Amino acid sequence: MEETVLPGGFGTGGLGTGRPGAPEGFPAPLNPAVEMLESSKIAEVWALGFGVEKLIPLWVGESDLPTPDFICDAATQALNQGHTFYPPKRGLPELRQAIADYNGDLYGVGIDIERVSVFPSAMQAAMETMQALARPDDEVVIVTPLWPNILQAARTVGAKVVTVDLDSDPDAGFHLDLEKLFAAVTERTCAIYIATPGNPTGWLMESEAQRQVLDFCRRRGIWMVADEVYARFTYDRPHAPSFLELARADDPLIVINSFSKAWAMTGWRLGWVVHPPAFGPIYDKLIEFSVSGAPGFLQHGALAAIRDGEPFVRDMVERCRRGGELVFQRLQAFPRVSVARPRAAFYLFFKVEGMTDSVAFAKQILAETGVGLAPGVAFGASGNDRLRLCFFNSEARLSEAMDRMTPLLS
């Protein structure tokens, strides 16, 4: 039987079902939406750093500090006490209640425990949210530049990603044109996804703009998915504005958050979602059919973090404030670099004059200086003249990184 090659490299040879055939090297067909996903450009550069001596890794969003002892001790104690069985799928009730109380205290609103679900990572929460909201060929409108994994989560379920770029100003930084955002919504749009504060830009959405977006989603009958993972990392106010401050319990709003950043728990892979009460059973099923729930003993560590971790969070934010100011002052002194002072999160997404290939330049910086940066194109095509630097590190480490990079950025 002659093989017919289909778009995307799939063939039909030997298959009586009419399904596309397997890509080269595979014994049976794959889901095209998955097979055609592109690997992250961040990971492409990151992989080159394995084994590099005296590496200064500033390419991923994590601190150089380990998780504090009081969190680790709580998890260890839970492990020693035998908390090694299947947990409740949506999280330990005491942790869900603590998260509800934490959000209530932070934002001055009442959050019922039935609106809270715990996930093994905020990324898992984002993936299962896309599974719940998007049908094949639905559109998800996403504000970019953005961490690329979110876009791929939408594409994995067969949704079409429609991006709306932030506008940028050399001095004021990034801002969102709401008219442009609303114009991107069509009859096929199922959700708008906004990360605020944003990664990699450090942009944050003010309350009035959030109100307008939430009102728009109510009128159009579409979901608003808010990624508020960096809500505690703000440098001109105690915390970033949250959609939770404006929403009714039954609004079409899903707010994703994480233990990774504020409590230095990136490797723990724990996150949570605040959602309408009716969404709880949906997440319950999705968690059951994917991961069965986050490990119980780790949730005990998260419980200690959220109950007792405020002094640590304040210290981390102040550490980032100092690190961000140090790097900002050093970068703005380079004539080739355009950078705005960070308002939130812990990244600088800076422009380099004359750079036309951010992946190649990030690899060059790594090879010649041992400093790892993320290429801007990883966060969207508009970022190809930028690099992202994570300043969630000690001032000494950041100073050395800037010293090493000076010849290439001057």
C-alpha positions in Angstrom: 0.0 0.0 0.0 1.4 3.4 -0.9 1.8 5.8 2.0 0.1 9.2 1.8 2.0 11.9 3.6 -0.2 14.3 5.4 0.6 17.8 6.7 2.9 17.8 9.7 4.8 14.7 8.4 2.2 12.1 9.2 1.5 9.2 6.9 -1.3 6.7 6.4 0.7 3.8 5.2 -0.7 0.4 6.4 -3.4 1.9 8.6 -7.0 0.8 7.9 -8.5 3.2 10.4 -7.8 6.3 8.4 -5.9 7.8 11.3 -2.7 9.6 10.4 0.3 7.4 10.5 3.2 7.6 12.9 5.9 10.2 12.7 9.3 8.9 11.7 10.8 6.7 14.4 7.5 5.9 16.1 5.7 2.6 15.8 2.1 4.1 16.0 0.5 7.5 15.6 0.8 10.4 18.1 -1.6 13.2 19.0 -0.5 15.9 16.5 -1.1 18.7 19.0 1.5 17.1 21.3 3.9 15.8 18.6 4.3 19.3 17.1 5.0 21.1 20.4 8.2 23.1 20.4 10.7 22.7 23.2 11.4 25.7 25.3 14.2 28.0 24.2 15.0 28.5 27.9 15.7 24.7 28.3 17.8 24.8 25.1 20.2 27.2 26.6 19.9 25.7 30.1 20.9 22.3 28.9 24.3 23.7 27.7 25.0 24.8 31.3 25.2 21.3 32.8 28.7 20.7 34.0 29.9 24.3 33.5 32.3 25.2 36.2 31.5 28.2 38.4 28.2 28.7 36.6 26.0 31.6 37.8 22.5 30.4 36.8 20.1 33.4 36.4 18.0 31.8 33.7 15.1 30.2 35.7 12.8 31.7 38.3 14.1 30.5 41.6 16.2 31.7 44.4 19.8 30.5 45.2 18.5 29.8 48.8 17.1 26.4 49.8 13.7 26.0 51.4 13.8 27.2 55.0 14.2 24.7 57.8 10.8 25.3 59.4 9.1 24.1 56.2 11.4 21.2 55.6 11.0 20.1 59.3 7.2 20.0 59.0 7.3 17.8 55.9 9.9 15.5 57.5 7.8 15.2 60.6 4.8 14.3 58.5 6.8 11.8 56.6 8.0 10.2 59.8 4.5 10.1 61.2 3.3 8.0 58.2 1.6 10.6 56.0 2.5 8.5 53.0 -0.9 7.4 51.8 -3.2 8.9 49.2 -4.3 12.3 50.2 -7.7 13.9 49.5 -7.6 14.7 45.8 -8.1 18.5 46.1 -5.8 18.8 49.1 -5.7 18.3 52.8 -8.7 20.2 54.3 -6.4 22.0 56.8 -4.2 23.3 54.0 -7.2 24.3 51.9 -8.6 26.2 54.8 -5.2 27.9 55.5 -5.0 29.0 51.8 -8.6 30.4 52.0 -7.6 32.3 55.2 -4.3 33.5 53.7 -6.1 34.9 50.6 -8.8 36.4 52.8 -6.3 38.2 55.1 -4.2 39.4 52.1 -7.0 40.8 50.1 -9.7 41.6 52.7 -12.3 39.2 51.1 -14.0 36.1 52.3 -12.8 32.9 50.6 -14.7 29.7 51.3 -12.8 26.4 51.5 -14.9 25.0 48.6 -13.3 27.5 46.3 -9.8 26.2 47.0 -8.1 23.2 45.3 -4.4 22.2 45.8 -2.3 20.9 42.9 1.1 19.3 42.5 2.5 22.6 41.0 0.8 25.7 39.6 1.8 24.4 36.1 -0.3 21.3 36.7 -3.1 23.5 37.7 -2.7 25.6 34.5 -2.7 22.4 32.4 -5.8 20.9 34.0 -7.5 24.3 33.8 -6.9 24.3 30.1 -8.3 20.7 29.9 -11.4 21.9 31.6 -12.0 25.1 29.7 -10.8 24.6 26.1 -12.2 22.4 23.4 -10.3 21.6 20.2 -10.2 24.8 18.0 -11.4 27.0 20.8 -9.3 30.2 21.2 -7.4 31.2 24.4 -6.3 34.9 24.4 -3.0 35.2 26.2 -1.2 38.4 27.2 2.5 38.1 26.2 5.5 38.2 26.7 4.8 35.2 29.0 6.4 32.1 30.3 6.1 29.8 27.3 4.8 26.7 29.2 1.4 28.4 29.5 1.0 28.8 25.7 2.0 25.1 25.2 -0.6 24.0 27.9 -3.3 25.5 25.7 -1.9 24.0 22.5 -1.7 20.6 24.1 -5.5 20.4 24.4 -5.9 21.5 20.8 -6.8 25.2 21.5 -5.6 28.0 19.3 -3.5 30.6 21.1 -4.1 34.2 20.3 -1.5 36.5 21.7 -1.8 40.1 22.7 1.6 41.8 23.3 2.2 44.3 26.0 3.4 47.7 24.8 6.7 48.9 26.2 8.3 52.2 27.0 12.0 52.5 27.6 11.5 54.3 30.9 8.0 53.3 32.1 8.3 49.7 31.2 5.3 47.6 30.0 1.6 48.3 29.8 -1.5 46.6 28.3 -3.8 48.2 25.8 -7.2 47.0 26.9 -8.9 47.9 23.6 -6.4 45.7 21.8 -7.1 42.9 24.3 -10.8 43.0 23.9 -10.5 43.2 20.1 -8.7 39.9 20.1 -11.7 38.1 21.6 -13.9 36.3 19.0 -16.9 34.0 19.2 -14.5 31.1 19.5 -12.7 32.6 22.6 -13.2 30.5 25.7 -10.8 32.3 28.1 -8.4 35.2 28.6 -5.2 34.3 30.4 -3.3 37.1 32.2 -0.2 36.7 34.4 0.0 39.7 36.8 2.7 40.4 38.0 4.1 39.1 34.7 7.0 36.8 33.9 9.3 37.9 32.3 8.3 41.6 32.2 7.5 42.4 35.9 4.4 44.3 34.6 1.4 44.3 36.9 -2.2 45.1 36.2 -3.9 47.8 38.3 -7.3 47.2 39.9 -9.3 49.4 37.6 -8.0 47.5 34.5 -8.7 44.2 36.3 -12.3 45.4 36.9 -12.8 46.2 33.2 -11.4 42.8 32.1 -13.6 41.0 34.6 -16.7 43.0 33.6 -15.9 42.1 29.9 -15.6 38.4 30.7 -18.9 38.5 32.5 -20.6 40.2 29.6 -19.1 37.8 27.0 -19.6 34.7 29.1 -15.9 33.6 28.9 -13.4 32.7 31.6 -10.8 34.9 33.1 -7.7 32.9 34.2 -5.4 35.0 36.4 -1.8 33.8 37.1 -0.9 35.5 40.4 2.2 33.5 41.2 4.3 36.6 41.8 1.7 38.5 43.8 4.0 39.0 46.8 7.0 40.3 44.8 6.1 44.0 44.5 8.4 47.0 45.2 6.0 49.9 45.5 3.2 48.3 47.6 2.7 45.4 50.0 1.3 43.1 47.3 0.0 43.2 43.7 -3.7 43.9 43.0 -5.7 40.7 42.7 -8.8 39.8 40.7 -10.0 38.2 44.0 -10.5 41.7 45.4 -13.1 42.4 42.8 -14.8 39.1 42.1 -18.0 37.4 43.3 -17.7 33.8 44.3 -19.6 32.6 41.2 -17.7 34.8 38.7 -16.0 33.1 35.7 -12.7 33.6 37.4 -9.9 31.1 38.1 -6.8 32.4 40.0 -3.7 30.2 40.0 -1.0 30.5 42.6 2.1 28.7 43.9 4.2 27.9 46.9 7.3 27.9 44.7 8.4 31.5 44.7 7.5 33.3 48.0 8.5 30.4 50.2 11.5 29.2 48.1 9.8 25.9 47.3 10.3 25.5 43.5 11.3 21.8 43.8 8.3 20.9 46.0 5.9 21.3 43.0 2.9 22.6 45.0 0.3 25.2 43.9 -3.3 26.1 44.4 -6.3 27.5 42.6 -9.2 29.7 43.8 -12.3 29.1 41.7 -16.1 29.2 41.7 -17.5 26.6 44.1 -19.1 24.7 41.3 -15.7 24.1 39.7 -14.5 22.0 42.7 -16.0 18.7 41.3 -14.4 19.4 37.9 -11.0 19.7 39.4 -11.7 16.7 41.6 -12.1 14.5 38.6 -9.2 16.0 36.6 -6.9 15.4 39.6 -8.2 11.9 40.0 -7.5 11.0 36.4 -4.0 12.6 36.3 -2.0 12.7 39.5 -4.4 11.6 42.3 -3.3 14.5 44.4 -0.2 16.2 45.8 1.9 14.2 48.3 0.4 14.5 51.8 3.7 15.0 53.6 4.7 17.8 51.3 1.3 19.5 51.9 2.2 19.5 55.6 5.3 21.5 54.7 3.2 23.9 52.7 0.9 24.3 55.7 3.8 25.4 57.8 4.9 27.8 55.0 1.5 29.5 54.8 0.9 29.6 58.5 4.3 30.6 59.8 6.2 32.0 56.7 5.3 35.7 56.7 8.7 36.8 58.1 10.5 34.7 55.5 8.4 36.1 52.7 9.1 39.7 53.8 12.8 38.9 53.9 12.7 37.3 50.4 10.9 40.4 48.9 13.5 42.7 50.5 16.3 40.6 49.2 14.8 40.8 45.7 14.3 44.5 46.0 18.1 45.0 46.7 19.1 42.5 44.0 16.8 44.1 41.4 18.1 47.6 42.2 21.7 46.4 41.9 21.2 44.8 38.5 19.1 47.7 37.2 21.8 50.2 38.1 24.5 48.1 36.5 22.5 47.4 33.3 21.3 50.9 32.7 25.0 52.0 32.7 25.6 50.1 29.5 24.9 52.1 26.4 23.7 49.1 24.4 21.1 48.2 27.1 17.6 49.5 27.5 15.9 48.6 30.8 13.2 49.8 33.1 13.3 49.6 36.9 11.4 46.5 38.0 8.0 47.0 39.6 7.2 43.4 40.5 8.3 39.8 40.1 12.0 39.2 40.1 13.2 39.5 36.5 14.7 42.2 34.3 13.6 41.8 30.6 16.1 44.0 29.0 16.7 45.0 25.4 20.2 44.8 23.9 21.0 47.1 20.9 22.3 45.2 17.9 21.2 41.7 19.2 19.1 40.0 16.5 19.2 36.4 17.9 18.6 36.1 21.6 19.2 32.4 21.7 22.6 32.7 20.1 23.6 35.6 22.3 22.5 33.8 25.5 24.6 30.9 24.4 27.5 33.2 23.7 27.2 34.8 27.2 27.1 31.3 28.7 30.1 30.1 26.8 32.3 33.2 27.4 31.2 34.2 31.0 29.6 31.2 32.6 26.4 33.3 33.3 23.1 31.7 32.3 20.4 34.0 31.0 17.1 33.2 29.3 16.7 34.2 25.6 13.9 36.7 25.2 12.4 34.9 22.1 11.4 32.1 24.5 8.6 34.4 25.8 7.3 35.4 22.3 8.7 36.6 19.0 8.6 40.2 20.1 11.3 39.4 22.7 14.0 38.4 20.3 16.0 41.6 21.1 15.8 40.9 24.8 17.2 38.7 27.5 15.7 37.8 30.9 17.7 37.8 34.1 16.4 36.5 37.4 17.6 38.6 40.3 16.3 36.4 43.0 19.9 35.8 44.1 22.5 37.2 46.5 23.9 40.6 45.8 27.4 39.1 45.7 26.4 36.6 43.0 24.6 39.2 41.0 27.6 41.6 41.2 29.9 38.9 40.0 27.5 38.0 37.1 27.4 41.7 36.0 31.2 41.9 36.2 31.6 38.9 34.0 29.1 40.1 31.4 30.4 43.7 31.2 32.6 43.1 28.1 29.7 41.6 26.1 27.1 44.2 27.1 29.2 47.3 26.9 
